[in-house]
Amino acid sequence: MSDQFTFTVTNETDLAITELWVSLDEDEWLPFTLSDDGIPSGETTTIYWAEYTNDSPCEWYISAVFEDESESESALFNFCKEPDLTFS
């Protein structure tokens, strides 16, 4: 893999994604930094992993928070096999 790992998030919901969180175990969650607009409805954004995660496993739980403060269910996602994620 390269030095800077990325994945894309496509937001097919009616609401902007304002926060994106990942966890290896669903106990300790780490946030991604998003722009002030988050990920608007209908948009795709490239997300960059922090360098300290380079040696971590491929499978992470991921969850999104939307502009109305609702949250998606967490889902286990393999970022090595499929680096494109869609919230719908």
C-alpha positions in Angstrom: 0.0 0.0 0.0 1.0 3.6 -0.4 2.1 6.0 2.4 -1.3 7.8 2.3 -4.3 5.6 2.4 -7.6 6.9 1.2 -11.2 5.9 0.6 -14.2 7.6 -0.8 -17.6 8.2 0.8 -20.7 8.8 -1.3 -23.6 10.4 0.4 -26.9 9.2 -1.2 -29.0 10.3 1.7 -31.2 13.4 1.9 -29.0 14.9 4.6 -25.4 16.1 4.8 -23.0 13.9 6.7 -21.5 16.1 9.4 -19.3 13.5 11.2 -17.6 10.3 10.3 -16.3 7.9 12.9 -14.4 4.6 12.8 -13.6 1.9 15.4 -11.7 -1.4 15.4 -13.9 -2.8 18.2 -17.0 -0.5 18.5 -15.8 0.6 21.9 -13.2 3.3 21.1 -14.3 5.6 18.2 -12.0 7.9 16.2 -13.3 10.8 14.1 -12.3 11.9 10.6 -11.9 15.6 10.0 -14.5 16.8 7.4 -14.9 20.2 5.8 -17.3 22.7 7.4 -20.0 21.5 4.9 -19.3 17.8 5.8 -20.3 15.6 2.9 -23.4 17.1 1.3 -26.2 15.0 0.0 -25.4 13.6 -3.5 -21.7 14.3 -3.1 -18.6 12.0 -3.0 -15.6 12.9 -0.9 -12.1 11.4 -0.6 -11.1 10.7 3.0 -7.5 10.3 4.1 -6.4 8.0 6.9 -4.0 9.3 9.4 -0.4 7.9 9.0 -0.6 6.2 12.4 -3.2 3.8 11.0 -0.9 2.5 8.2 -0.2 -0.8 10.0 -3.7 -1.3 11.3 -6.1 -4.0 10.1 -8.3 -3.5 7.0 -11.6 -4.0 8.8 -13.0 -1.1 10.7 -16.5 -0.3 11.9 -17.8 3.0 10.5 -20.7 5.2 11.4 -21.9 8.6 10.2 -23.7 11.5 12.0 -26.1 13.5 9.8 -27.0 17.2 9.9 -30.2 16.4 11.9 -27.9 14.7 14.5 -29.2 11.2 13.6 -26.6 8.5 13.3 -26.2 5.6 11.0 -25.9 2.0 12.3 -22.3 1.1 12.6 -21.1 -1.4 10.0 -18.0 -3.5 9.6 -16.2 -2.4 6.4 -13.1 -3.8 4.8 -11.3 -0.8 3.5 -8.6 -2.8 1.7 -11.0 -4.8 -0.4 -13.4 -2.0 -1.2 -12.2 1.6 -0.7 -15.5 3.1 -1.9 -18.3 3.4 0.7 -21.9 4.6 0.1 -24.4 5.8 2.7 -27.9 5.5 1.3 
